[in-house]
């Protein structure tokens, strides 16, 4: 047992996201959760997945917010670099916002991706 509380929420038609894409995103999500616990000593993590539409088409946004020790001057290591590279390979992007813990946002287009 880790003593960590995890909450989750979904918005939009999450079932439109192909399972193969979730499989590709899983290592990025896992790294984010590992960082929250290992480096930030988080005790609470909120995971949110949202499917929406904007002028560029359908997109998936994943937000992971923790209550760990966020630092404005953090130095990205190999794990964060790997997360950015994996998302870039999928045509997505990664944003990390320190504060009271961290907010990590992954955003990528799902327009044209087949189930």
N, C-alpha and C positions, 0 to 999 in steps of 0.2 A: 504494500500500500504506500502511496506517495503523499497522502494528505492534501492533494490538490483537488480543488473543485473546478469542474469544467462545465460550462453552460454553452448551449448552441442555439442558433436561430437560422431560419432560412427565409428568403424573400423571393418571390417570383417562381417561375417554373423550373425548379432545380432538376426535375426529371429530364429536362432537355439537354443536360450536360452529359455527353457520352461517358460510359464507364471507362473507356480507354483513356480519356482525358483525366479523369480522377486518378487513374493509375499513374499517369505521368506527374500529376501534382502531389501525390502522396509523399515523395521524398522531401519536397519543399515544405509541406505542412509539418512533417515530422521534424525537420530541422528547426523550424520556427518554435515548435512546442518544446523541443530539447533545449534551445537557447533560453526560453522563458524560465525554465526550471533550473538549468545548470548555471547560467550566468546571472540571471535576474532574481533567483530564489522566489519566483512567483508562487503564490498559493491559490490564485484564482485566474482562470483563463476563459475568455469568452470567444467563441468561434462563430462566425457568421458567414454564410454563403448567400449571394444574391445574383439572380439572373435578371438583367434589365435590357432596355433598348435605348440607344441614343442615335445621333446622326451617323455614326459609324456602323450601326447594326447591333446585333445581339452580343452581349458581353457577360462574363462571369466576374464577380468581384468576391474575393475572400478576404475577410478581415479577422485578424487574431489580435486581441487586446489582452494584456496581462497586468497584474498589479505588482510586478517585480520592481527591481531597482533600475529605473530608466536613467540613462545618462545622456545629456545633450552632446557630449563630446566622445561618444563611443567610437571605437575603431573597428570597422568591419573586418572580420577574419575570413578564413577560407570557407566557412559554412555559409556566410551571407553572400560571398562572391559566387559560390556554387548555386545558391538560390536564385540570384540574379541571372546567371547564365542559363539555368534550366527554363526560367520564365521567358527569357529573351528568345530561346530556341523555339518556344511555342508562340512567339509573337506577343508576349505579354511583358508586363513591367512590375517592378517591386518598389514599394515605398515603405520606409521605416520612419516612424515619428516617435522620438523619445518624449517622455513626460512622466506622469505617474505610472511607471511601467513603460511598456512599448505598445504602439499600435503598428502592426504590420499589415499592409494592404497589397494584395496581388490582384492584378487586373488583366484580363485577356479576352480577346474576341472569340466568340463561339459561332459566329456566322459562317456558314458553309461547312462546319464540321458535322460529319455524318455519325449517326448512332452506331 
